[in-house]
């Protein structure tokens, strides 16, 4: 049996791990001037997929606990939602990277 020394050789590139976008959390803080209704309406208007019931549950949690995580996801989206919520007058914690 003969082996050919002229056969093409394929070199495979090492697998590279795809860089994942950083994740972030948005946290609304309790304050003495925003009403439950205002907080719930802002969350409902700005956070995609937010239900009316969830927005009210989160507004109540903010009041009782002092804060609530209202969204988690891609950092760039977090920046947008954070800016919009601040623009509506909500008191927000700094964006937390996870």
N, C-alpha and C positions, 0 to 999 in steps of 0.2 A: 504494500500500500504506500502510495506516495502522497505527500502533502505539498500543496502549492504554497510557495512563499510570496507569490505575487497577488494573493487575494486581498481585496480591500479590507481595511480595518476600520471599524466604526468606533469612535470614541464618544461615549455618552457623557453629557454634562452632568455634574452632580445636581441632584434635585435642590432647587432653591425654595425656601419657605416663603410663601407670599406674605408680605407685610400686611398685618391687619390694621384697619383704621382704629385709632384709640377710641375706647368707649368712655362715656361720661354719664353722670347722674345730675338731674336737676332737682333742687330742693327748695321748696317754698318755706319761708320763715313766718312765724306769727308776728303780728304787729298790732298796734292799737287803733289803726285807722281804716283798714280794709274790712269790709263786711263779708260774711259767708257768701252772700249772693255774688258780690263782685269777684271774689276769688274763684268760685265755681264757674261763673260765666267766662272769666279769662281762660281758665284751663280748658273749658269746653271749646272755646273759639280758637285756641292756639295749638293745643296738643292734638296731633292726629289720632283718630281712633278713640278719643276720650268720650265716654258716655256721660249723660247727665247725672245718673246715679253715682258713678265713680267720682265725678268732679265734686259733688256734694260731700261724699264720704271723705275725700281728701281735704276739702275745706274744713270739715269738722276735725279731722286728725291734726291739721295744722294748729287749730285752736287748742285742742286738748293736750297735744304732745309738744307743741312749740315749733314743730317742723314736720314736713312730709316729703318723701321722694315722689315726684309727680311724673317723672319720665326718665328712661335710661336708654341709651343708644349711641349712635355715631357722634363723635365729638363735634364735627362741623354742624350737624343739625342741632345739637345741644346749644351751641353758641347762638344760633338763630332764635330758637325758642326762648332761651334765657333773655336775650335782648328784647324780644317782643313782650315777655312777661314783665320785665322791668319797665318797659315803655308804658304798660298799662297800670303801673304803680304798685305792683306786688313787691314785697320785700323778699329778695332771693339770696340764698347762700352762694358763694363763689362756685363755679362749675367744678364738680369733683370728677377727676379722671379715675377710671376703674381699671 
